[in-house]
Amino acid sequence: MERGVLIGLVVCLLVAGVAGAEEDMGHLEPAGVGASCATTTATVSWSAVNDNHLAGYNVYEASAPGWTYVRINAGLVTSTQYPVANLQPGTAYGFGVVAVYNDGHTSVMGGPATCTTA
């Protein structure tokens, strides 16, 4: 990969908030990410990360056609489900989950899981 293309990719990921210097590939990402959509809501769920250093999770959402993932939770999520509201009917959505650790590192994004609102 050319250096300019690689730098552009890293910048895009940093802007999206999905990757960065804080990311540590050694930390486990959430597995089993799933999503269930209704007309204007969704429920995102995942399997718990079994790590004593886990602080919580961040949940990311993207919608068609751009599929740019943005964090949707204000504070760390400490359960393994997250309700999402105010979605547009008849729209495809993708959801991903990132584990956040006490040492400030994050995992790679688990998922994505997709569903389409009714």
N, CA, C and O atoms as a GROMACS GRO file, in nm:
protein
  472
    1MET      N    1   0.085  -0.117   0.000
    1MET     CA    2   0.000   0.000   0.000
    1MET      C    3   0.089   0.123   0.000
    1MET      O    4   0.189   0.129   0.073
    2GLU      N    5   0.054   0.221  -0.081
    2GLU     CA    6   0.133   0.342  -0.087
    2GLU      C    7   0.121   0.420   0.042
    2GLU      O    8   0.017   0.418   0.108
    3ARG      N    9   0.228   0.491   0.078
    3ARG     CA   10   0.232   0.566   0.203
    3ARG      C   11   0.118   0.667   0.214
    3ARG      O   12   0.055   0.678   0.320
    4GLY      N   13   0.090   0.741   0.107
    4GLY     CA   14  -0.017   0.841   0.109
    4GLY      C   15  -0.153   0.778   0.132
    4GLY      O   16  -0.235   0.834   0.206
    5VAL      N   17  -0.179   0.663   0.072
    5VAL     CA   18  -0.306   0.593   0.090
    5VAL      C   19  -0.319   0.545   0.234
    5VAL      O   20  -0.425   0.556   0.295
    6LEU      N   21  -0.210   0.491   0.289
    6LEU     CA   22  -0.211   0.443   0.427
    6LEU      C   23  -0.235   0.557   0.524
    6LEU      O   24  -0.314   0.542   0.617
    7ILE      N   25  -0.170   0.670   0.504
    7ILE     CA   26  -0.190   0.786   0.592
    7ILE      C   27  -0.334   0.834   0.582
    7ILE      O   28  -0.395   0.868   0.684
    8GLY      N   29  -0.391   0.838   0.461
    8GLY     CA   30  -0.531   0.877   0.444
    8GLY      C   31  -0.626   0.784   0.517
    8GLY      O   32  -0.724   0.829   0.575
    9LEU      N   33  -0.598   0.654   0.513
    9LEU     CA   34  -0.681   0.557   0.583
    9LEU      C   35  -0.676   0.579   0.733
    9LEU      O   36  -0.780   0.576   0.799
   10VAL      N   37  -0.558   0.601   0.788
   10VAL     CA   38  -0.543   0.625   0.932
   10VAL      C   39  -0.617   0.752   0.972
   10VAL      O   40  -0.684   0.753   1.076
   11VAL      N   41  -0.606   0.857   0.893
   11VAL     CA   42  -0.676   0.982   0.924
   11VAL      C   43  -0.826   0.960   0.923
   11VAL      O   44  -0.896   1.011   1.012
   12CYS      N   45  -0.878   0.886   0.826
   12CYS     CA   46  -1.022   0.857   0.820
   12CYS      C   47  -1.068   0.782   0.944
   12CYS      O   48  -1.173   0.814   1.001
   13LEU      N   49  -0.992   0.683   0.988
   13LEU     CA   50  -1.028   0.607   1.106
   13LEU      C   51  -1.023   0.692   1.232
   13LEU      O   52  -1.108   0.678   1.320
   14LEU      N   53  -0.926   0.781   1.242
   14LEU     CA   54  -0.918   0.870   1.357
   14LEU      C   55  -1.036   0.965   1.361
   14LEU      O   56  -1.092   0.989   1.468
   15VAL      N   57  -1.073   1.020   1.247
   15VAL     CA   58  -1.186   1.110   1.242
   15VAL      C   59  -1.314   1.037   1.279
   15VAL      O   60  -1.400   1.092   1.348
   16ALA      N   61  -1.328   0.914   1.236
   16ALA     CA   62  -1.447   0.835   1.268
   16ALA      C   63  -1.449   0.794   1.414
   16ALA      O   64  -1.554   0.754   1.464
   17GLY      N   65  -1.337   0.803   1.484
   17GLY     CA   66  -1.332   0.767   1.624
   17GLY      C   67  -1.330   0.618   1.648
   17GLY      O   68  -1.354   0.574   1.760
   18VAL      N   69  -1.302   0.540   1.546
   18VAL     CA   70  -1.305   0.395   1.560
   18VAL      C   71  -1.168   0.338   1.590
   18VAL      O   72  -1.160   0.229   1.648
   19ALA      N   73  -1.064   0.404   1.554
   19ALA     CA   74  -0.930   0.353   1.578
   19ALA      C   75  -0.839   0.469   1.615
   19ALA      O   76  -0.875   0.586   1.597
   20GLY      N   77  -0.724   0.437   1.666
   20GLY     CA   78  -0.630   0.543   1.698
   20GLY      C   79  -0.518   0.491   1.785
   20GLY      O   80  -0.503   0.370   1.803
   21ALA      N   81  -0.441   0.582   1.838
   21ALA     CA   82  -0.326   0.547   1.919
   21ALA      C   83  -0.367   0.471   2.045
   21ALA      O   84  -0.288   0.394   2.099
   22GLU      N   85  -0.491   0.493   2.091
   22GLU     CA   86  -0.536   0.427   2.212
   22GLU      C   87  -0.577   0.282   2.188
   22GLU      O   88  -0.596   0.206   2.282
   23GLU      N   89  -0.591   0.244   2.061
   23GLU     CA   90  -0.637   0.109   2.030
   23GLU      C   91  -0.525   0.008   2.055
   23GLU      O   92  -0.410   0.030   2.018
   24ASP      N   93  -0.561  -0.101   2.119
   24ASP     CA   94  -0.464  -0.205   2.148
   24ASP      C   95  -0.519  -0.337   2.096
   24ASP      O   96  -0.621  -0.386   2.144
   25MET      N   97  -0.452  -0.392   1.998
   25MET     CA   98  -0.498  -0.516   1.938
   25MET      C   99  -0.494  -0.632   2.037
   25MET      O  100  -0.554  -0.736   2.010
   26GLY      N  101  -0.426  -0.618   2.152
   26GLY     CA  102  -0.418  -0.723   2.251
   26GLY      C  103  -0.544  -0.737   2.336
   26GLY      O  104  -0.563  -0.840   2.400
   27HIS      N  105  -0.629  -0.636   2.336
   27HIS     CA  106  -0.753  -0.642   2.413
   27HIS      C  107  -0.863  -0.706   2.328
   27HIS      O  108  -0.871  -0.684   2.208
   28LEU      N  109  -0.946  -0.785   2.394
   28LEU     CA  110  -1.053  -0.856   2.323
   28LEU      C  111  -1.163  -0.760   2.280
   28LEU      O  112  -1.200  -0.668   2.353
   29GLU      N  113  -1.216  -0.783   2.160
   29GLU     CA  114  -1.330  -0.706   2.115
   29GLU      C  115  -1.458  -0.782   2.150
   29GLU      O  116  -1.454  -0.904   2.167
   30PRO      N  117  -1.571  -0.711   2.162
   30PRO     CA  118  -1.698  -0.777   2.188
   30PRO      C  119  -1.734  -0.871   2.073
   30PRO      O  120  -1.720  -0.836   1.956
   31ALA      N  121  -1.780  -0.990   2.107
   31ALA     CA  122  -1.820  -1.090   2.008
   31ALA      C  123  -1.972  -1.104   2.009
   31ALA      O  124  -2.039  -1.056   2.100
   32GLY      N  125  -2.023  -1.168   1.908
   32GLY     CA  126  -2.166  -1.197   1.901
   32GLY      C  127  -2.253  -1.073   1.893
   32GLY      O  128  -2.364  -1.072   1.947
   33VAL      N  129  -2.205  -0.968   1.828
   33VAL     CA  130  -2.285  -0.846   1.817
   33VAL      C  131  -2.406  -0.874   1.728
   33VAL      O  132  -2.393  -0.927   1.618
   34GLY      N  133  -2.523  -0.837   1.779
   34GLY     CA  134  -2.646  -0.856   1.705
   34GLY      C  135  -2.732  -0.732   1.715
   34GLY      O  136  -2.714  -0.651   1.806
   35ALA      N  137  -2.825  -0.716   1.623
   35ALA     CA  138  -2.915  -0.601   1.624
   35ALA      C  139  -3.053  -0.645   1.580
   35ALA      O  140  -3.069  -0.727   1.490
   36SER      N  141  -3.152  -0.588   1.646
   36SER     CA  142  -3.291  -0.615   1.613
   36SER      C  143  -3.362  -0.482   1.595
   36SER      O  144  -3.365  -0.400   1.687
   37CYS      N  145  -3.418  -0.459   1.476
   37CYS     CA  146  -3.484  -0.332   1.445
   37CYS      C  147  -3.636  -0.343   1.451
   37CYS      O  148  -3.694  -0.446   1.417
   38ALA      N  149  -3.699  -0.234   1.497
   38ALA     CA  150  -3.843  -0.215   1.487
   38ALA      C  151  -3.864  -0.098   1.389
   38ALA      O  152  -3.778  -0.075   1.303
   39THR      N  153  -3.972  -0.025   1.401
   39THR     CA  154  -4.000   0.083   1.306
   39THR      C  155  -3.903   0.199   1.320
   39THR      O  156  -3.847   0.246   1.221
   40THR      N  157  -3.882   0.247   1.443
   40THR     CA  158  -3.792   0.362   1.465
   40THR      C  159  -3.693   0.336   1.578
   40THR      O  160  -3.628   0.429   1.626
   41THR      N  161  -3.681   0.210   1.621
   41THR     CA  162  -3.589   0.176   1.730
   41THR      C  163  -3.512   0.049   1.695
   41THR      O  164  -3.547  -0.024   1.603
   42ALA      N  165  -3.407   0.027   1.771
   42ALA     CA  166  -3.330  -0.097   1.758
   42ALA      C  167  -3.272  -0.132   1.894
   42ALA      O  168  -3.258  -0.046   1.981
   43THR      N  169  -3.241  -0.259   1.911
   43THR     CA  170  -3.169  -0.305   2.029
   43THR      C  171  -3.043  -0.373   1.980
   43THR      O  172  -3.047  -0.465   1.898
   44VAL      N  173  -2.930  -0.326   2.032
   44VAL     CA  174  -2.800  -0.384   1.999
   44VAL      C  175  -2.757  -0.467   2.119
   44VAL      O  176  -2.766  -0.421   2.233
   45SER      N  177  -2.710  -0.589   2.094
   45SER     CA  178  -2.664  -0.676   2.203
   45SER      C  179  -2.534  -0.743   2.163
   45SER      O  180  -2.501  -0.752   2.044
   46TRP      N  181  -2.461  -0.791   2.263
   46TRP     CA  182  -2.332  -0.856   2.239
   46TRP      C  183  -2.295  -0.942   2.358
   46TRP      O  184  -2.356  -0.929   2.465
   47SER      N  185  -2.198  -1.028   2.340
   47SER     CA  186  -2.147  -1.112   2.449
   47SER      C  187  -2.050  -1.031   2.533
   47SER      O  188  -1.972  -0.952   2.480
   48ALA      N  189  -2.055  -1.052   2.663
   48ALA     CA  190  -1.967  -0.979   2.754
   48ALA      C  191  -1.821  -1.015   2.729
   48ALA      O  192  -1.789  -1.131   2.700
   49VAL      N  193  -1.734  -0.917   2.739
   49VAL     CA  194  -1.590  -0.940   2.734
   49VAL      C  195  -1.546  -0.978   2.874
   49VAL      O  196  -1.573  -0.905   2.970
   50ASN      N  197  -1.479  -1.091   2.887
   50ASN     CA  198  -1.435  -1.139   3.017
   50ASN      C  199  -1.292  -1.092   3.043
   50ASN      O  200  -1.196  -1.162   3.012
   51ASP      N  201  -1.279  -0.973   3.100
   51ASP     CA  202  -1.148  -0.914   3.128
   51ASP      C  203  -1.164  -0.824   3.250
   51ASP      O  204  -1.249  -0.735   3.252
   52ASN      N  205  -1.084  -0.846   3.352
   52ASN     CA  206  -1.092  -0.769   3.475
   52ASN      C  207  -1.064  -0.620   3.455
   52ASN      O  208  -1.098  -0.539   3.541
   53HIS      N  209  -1.004  -0.584   3.344
   53HIS     CA  210  -0.968  -0.445   3.317
   53HIS      C  211  -1.071  -0.372   3.231
   53HIS      O  212  -1.049  -0.257   3.193
   54LEU      N  213  -1.183  -0.438   3.200
   54LEU     CA  214  -1.287  -0.378   3.118
   54LEU      C  215  -1.357  -0.266   3.196
   54LEU      O  216  -1.400  -0.286   3.309
   55ALA      N  217  -1.368  -0.148   3.135
   55ALA     CA  218  -1.440  -0.036   3.195
   55ALA      C  219  -1.583  -0.029   3.142
   55ALA      O  220  -1.674   0.011   3.216
   56GLY      N  221  -1.605  -0.066   3.018
   56GLY     CA  222  -1.737  -0.061   2.957
   56GLY      C  223  -1.726  -0.070   2.806
   56GLY      O  224  -1.626  -0.116   2.752
   57TYR      N  225  -1.832  -0.024   2.739
   57TYR     CA  226  -1.839  -0.038   2.595
   57TYR      C  227  -1.885   0.094   2.532
   57TYR      O  228  -1.955   0.173   2.595
   58ASN      N  229  -1.845   0.116   2.408
   58ASN     CA  230  -1.899   0.222   2.324
   58ASN      C  231  -1.971   0.156   2.208
   58ASN      O  232  -1.925   0.057   2.152
   59VAL      N  233  -2.087   0.214   2.173
   59VAL     CA  234  -2.170   0.159   2.066
   59VAL      C  235  -2.167   0.257   1.948
   59VAL      O  236  -2.179   0.378   1.966
   60TYR      N  237  -2.150   0.202   1.829
   60TYR     CA  238  -2.140   0.282   1.707
   60TYR      C  239  -2.254   0.247   1.613
   60TYR      O  240  -2.299   0.133   1.607
   61GLU      N  241  -2.299   0.348   1.539
   61GLU     CA  242  -2.411   0.332   1.445
   61GLU      C  243  -2.371   0.390   1.310
   61GLU      O  244  -2.300   0.490   1.301
   62ALA      N  245  -2.419   0.325   1.204
   62ALA     CA  246  -2.404   0.377   1.068
   62ALA      C  247  -2.531   0.345   0.993
   62ALA      O  248  -2.600   0.248   1.024
   63SER      N  249  -2.562   0.427   0.894
   63SER     CA  250  -2.679   0.398   0.812
   63SER      C  251  -2.642   0.408   0.665
   63SER      O  252  -2.546   0.474   0.626
   64ALA      N  253  -2.723   0.340   0.585
   64ALA     CA  254  -2.703   0.343   0.440
   64ALA      C  255  -2.739   0.482   0.390
   64ALA      O  256  -2.828   0.544   0.450
   65PRO      N  257  -2.680   0.535   0.287
   65PRO     CA  258  -2.585   0.469   0.201
   65PRO      C  259  -2.439   0.489   0.241
   65PRO      O  260  -2.353   0.416   0.191
   66GLY      N  261  -2.406   0.584   0.328
   66GLY     CA  262  -2.267   0.617   0.356
   66GLY      C  263  -2.195   0.522   0.448
   66GLY      O  264  -2.074   0.505   0.435
   67TRP      N  265  -2.265   0.460   0.541
   67TRP     CA  266  -2.208   0.365   0.636
   67TRP      C  267  -2.087   0.420   0.712
   67TRP      O  268  -1.987   0.351   0.729
   68THR      N  269  -2.097   0.545   0.757
   68THR     CA  270  -1.993   0.604   0.839
   68THR      C  271  -2.033   0.583   0.985
   68THR      O  272  -2.136   0.633   1.029
   69TYR      N  273  -1.951   0.510   1.059
   69TYR     CA  274  -1.984   0.478   1.198
   69TYR      C  275  -1.953   0.593   1.291
   69TYR      O  276  -1.845   0.652   1.285
   70VAL      N  277  -2.050   0.626   1.377
   70VAL     CA  278  -2.034   0.729   1.479
   70VAL      C  279  -2.078   0.672   1.614
   70VAL      O  280  -2.171   0.591   1.621
   71ARG      N  281  -2.010   0.715   1.718
   71ARG     CA  282  -2.046   0.671   1.854
   71ARG      C  283  -2.179   0.732   1.892
   71ARG      O  284  -2.203   0.850   1.868
   72ILE      N  285  -2.269   0.650   1.951
   72ILE     CA  286  -2.402   0.699   1.984
   72ILE      C  287  -2.431   0.701   2.134
   72ILE      O  288  -2.534   0.755   2.175
   73ASN      N  289  -2.344   0.646   2.217
   73ASN     CA  290  -2.368   0.651   2.361
   73ASN      C  291  -2.292   0.768   2.421
   73ASN      O  292  -2.179   0.797   2.382
   74ALA      N  293  -2.357   0.837   2.518
   74ALA     CA  294  -2.294   0.953   2.582
   74ALA      C  295  -2.188   0.910   2.683
   74ALA      O  296  -2.080   0.969   2.689
   75GLY      N  297  -2.219   0.809   2.761
   75GLY     CA  298  -2.125   0.757   2.861
   75GLY      C  299  -2.102   0.610   2.836
   75GLY      O  300  -2.173   0.548   2.757
   76LEU      N  301  -2.003   0.553   2.904
   76LEU     CA  302  -1.975   0.411   2.884
   76LEU      C  303  -2.096   0.325   2.917
   76LEU      O  304  -2.165   0.349   3.016
   77VAL      N  305  -2.121   0.226   2.834
   77VAL     CA  306  -2.228   0.130   2.855
   77VAL      C  307  -2.169   0.015   2.936
   77VAL      O  308  -2.065  -0.039   2.899
   78THR      N  309  -2.234  -0.023   3.046
   78THR     CA  310  -2.181  -0.129   3.131
   78THR      C  311  -2.261  -0.258   3.123
   78THR      O  312  -2.228  -0.356   3.189
   79SER      N  313  -2.366  -0.258   3.042
   79SER     CA  314  -2.442  -0.381   3.018
   79SER      C  315  -2.405  -0.436   2.881
   79SER      O  316  -2.316  -0.382   2.815
   80THR      N  317  -2.472  -0.541   2.839
   80THR     CA  318  -2.444  -0.600   2.708
   80THR      C  319  -2.560  -0.579   2.611
   80THR      O  320  -2.578  -0.655   2.515
   81GLN      N  321  -2.639  -0.475   2.636
   81GLN     CA  322  -2.746  -0.434   2.545
   81GLN      C  323  -2.752  -0.283   2.543
   81GLN      O  324  -2.720  -0.216   2.641
   82TYR      N  325  -2.793  -0.230   2.430
   82TYR     CA  326  -2.807  -0.085   2.418
   82TYR      C  327  -2.927  -0.054   2.330
   82TYR      O  328  -2.933  -0.099   2.216
   83PRO      N  329  -3.025   0.024   2.383
   83PRO     CA  330  -3.140   0.062   2.303
   83PRO      C  331  -3.108   0.184   2.217
   83PRO      O  332  -3.042   0.278   2.262
   84VAL      N  333  -3.154   0.183   2.093
   84VAL     CA  334  -3.131   0.293   2.002
   84VAL      C  335  -3.267   0.346   1.958
   84VAL      O  336  -3.354   0.269   1.918
   85ALA      N  337  -3.286   0.478   1.967
   85ALA     CA  338  -3.414   0.539   1.932
   85ALA      C  339  -3.396   0.638   1.818
   85ALA      O  340  -3.284   0.665   1.774
   86ASN      N  341  -3.506   0.691   1.772
   86ASN     CA  342  -3.509   0.797   1.670
   86ASN      C  343  -3.448   0.754   1.536
   86ASN      O  344  -3.382   0.834   1.470
   87LEU      N  345  -3.470   0.630   1.498
   87LEU     CA  346  -3.423   0.583   1.368
   87LEU      C  347  -3.527   0.613   1.262
   87LEU      O  348  -3.645   0.632   1.293
   88GLN      N  349  -3.485   0.617   1.138
   88GLN     CA  350  -3.575   0.642   1.025
   88GLN      C  351  -3.636   0.511   0.977
   88GLN      O  352  -3.564   0.413   0.958
   89PRO      N  353  -3.768   0.505   0.957
   89PRO     CA  354  -3.832   0.384   0.905
   89PRO      C  355  -3.777   0.346   0.768
   89PRO      O  356  -3.740   0.433   0.689
   90GLY      N  357  -3.772   0.216   0.741
   90GLY     CA  358  -3.731   0.167   0.611
   90GLY      C  359  -3.585   0.194   0.577
   90GLY      O  360  -3.550   0.210   0.460
   91THR      N  361  -3.500   0.198   0.678
   91THR     CA  362  -3.358   0.229   0.657
   91THR      C  363  -3.271   0.118   0.713
   91THR      O  364  -3.299   0.065   0.821
   92ALA      N  365  -3.166   0.084   0.640
   92ALA     CA  366  -3.069  -0.016   0.688
   92ALA      C  367  -2.969   0.052   0.782
   92ALA      O  368  -2.919   0.160   0.753
   93TYR      N  369  -2.942  -0.014   0.894
   93TYR     CA  370  -2.847   0.037   0.993
   93TYR      C  371  -2.744  -0.071   1.026
   93TYR      O  372  -2.773  -0.190   1.021
   94GLY      N  373  -2.626  -0.026   1.058
   94GLY     CA  374  -2.520  -0.113   1.107
   94GLY      C  375  -2.479  -0.067   1.246
   94GLY      O  376  -2.479   0.052   1.275
   95PHE      N  377  -2.444  -0.162   1.331
   95PHE     CA  378  -2.404  -0.131   1.467
   95PHE      C  379  -2.277  -0.208   1.501
   95PHE      O  380  -2.262  -0.324   1.463
   96GLY      N  381  -2.188  -0.144   1.572
   96GLY     CA  382  -2.066  -0.207   1.619
   96GLY      C  383  -2.043  -0.170   1.764
   96GLY      O  384  -2.096  -0.071   1.813
   97VAL      N  385  -1.962  -0.250   1.832
   97VAL     CA  386  -1.936  -0.229   1.974
   97VAL      C  387  -1.785  -0.237   1.998
   97VAL      O  388  -1.718  -0.328   1.948
   98VAL      N  389  -1.733  -0.142   2.075
   98VAL     CA  390  -1.592  -0.136   2.109
   98VAL      C  391  -1.578  -0.148   2.260
   98VAL      O  392  -1.647  -0.078   2.334
   99ALA      N  393  -1.490  -0.236   2.306
   99ALA     CA  394  -1.462  -0.249   2.448
   99ALA      C  395  -1.362  -0.141   2.489
   99ALA      O  396  -1.266  -0.114   2.418
  100VAL      N  397  -1.387  -0.080   2.605
  100VAL     CA  398  -1.299   0.024   2.659
  100VAL      C  399  -1.240  -0.030   2.789
  100VAL      O  400  -1.312  -0.081   2.875
  101TYR      N  401  -1.109  -0.017   2.803
  101TYR     CA  402  -1.038  -0.074   2.918
  101TYR      C  403  -0.989   0.034   3.013
  101TYR      O  404  -0.967   0.149   2.973
  102ASN      N  405  -0.971  -0.003   3.139
  102ASN     CA  406  -0.928   0.089   3.244
  102ASN      C  407  -0.795   0.157   3.213
  102ASN      O  408  -0.769   0.267   3.262
  103ASP      N  409  -0.711   0.096   3.132
  103ASP     CA  410  -0.581   0.155   3.099
  103ASP      C  411  -0.591   0.256   2.984
  103ASP      O  412  -0.489   0.306   2.937
  104GLY      N  413  -0.714   0.285   2.939
  104GLY     CA  414  -0.735   0.382   2.832
  104GLY      C  415  -0.735   0.324   2.693
  104GLY      O  416  -0.767   0.394   2.597
  105HIS      N  417  -0.701   0.198   2.678
  105HIS     CA  418  -0.701   0.133   2.546
  105HIS      C  419  -0.842   0.090   2.508
  105HIS      O  420  -0.930   0.073   2.593
  106THR      N  421  -0.862   0.073   2.379
  106THR     CA  422  -0.988   0.021   2.328
  106THR      C  423  -0.960  -0.099   2.239
  106THR      O  424  -0.848  -0.118   2.190
  107SER      N  425  -1.062  -0.179   2.220
  107SER     CA  426  -1.049  -0.294   2.130
  107SER      C  427  -1.081  -0.249   1.989
  107SER      O  428  -1.120  -0.135   1.966
  108VAL      N  429  -1.065  -0.340   1.895
  108VAL     CA  430  -1.120  -0.317   1.761
  108VAL      C  431  -1.270  -0.331   1.773
  108VAL      O  432  -1.320  -0.385   1.871
  109MET      N  433  -1.343  -0.282   1.674
  109MET     CA  434  -1.489  -0.287   1.679
  109MET      C  435  -1.539  -0.428   1.655
  109MET      O  436  -1.501  -0.492   1.557
  110GLY      N  437  -1.625  -0.477   1.743
  110GLY     CA  438  -1.694  -0.604   1.724
  110GLY      C  439  -1.816  -0.579   1.638
  110GLY      O  440  -1.882  -0.476   1.651
  111GLY      N  441  -1.847  -0.673   1.551
  111GLY     CA  442  -1.958  -0.657   1.460
  111GLY      C  443  -1.903  -0.632   1.322
  111GLY      O  444  -1.793  -0.678   1.293
  112PRO      N  445  -1.970  -0.565   1.237
  112PRO     CA  446  -2.098  -0.500   1.264
  112PRO      C  447  -2.215  -0.597   1.251
  112PRO      O  448  -2.207  -0.702   1.187
  113ALA      N  449  -2.324  -0.557   1.314
  113ALA     CA  450  -2.452  -0.625   1.298
  113ALA      C  451  -2.543  -0.530   1.225
  113ALA      O  452  -2.540  -0.409   1.250
  114THR      N  453  -2.624  -0.581   1.135
  114THR     CA  454  -2.713  -0.494   1.058
  114THR      C  455  -2.858  -0.535   1.074
  114THR      O  456  -2.889  -0.652   1.100
  115CYS      N  457  -2.944  -0.438   1.058
  115CYS     CA  458  -3.088  -0.463   1.053
  115CYS      C  459  -3.152  -0.349   0.979
  115CYS      O  460  -3.091  -0.243   0.961
  116THR      N  461  -3.274  -0.368   0.936
  116THR     CA  462  -3.348  -0.265   0.863
  116THR      C  463  -3.477  -0.235   0.937
  116THR      O  464  -3.553  -0.326   0.971
  117THR      N  465  -3.501  -0.106   0.962
  117THR     CA  466  -3.624  -0.067   1.030
  117THR      C  467  -3.744  -0.093   0.939
  117THR      O  468  -3.733  -0.092   0.817
  118ALA      N  469  -3.858  -0.116   1.002
  118ALA     CA  470  -3.982  -0.149   0.928
  118ALA      C  471  -4.041  -0.028   0.861
  118ALA      O  472  -4.145  -0.038   0.796
   0.00000   0.00000   0.00000
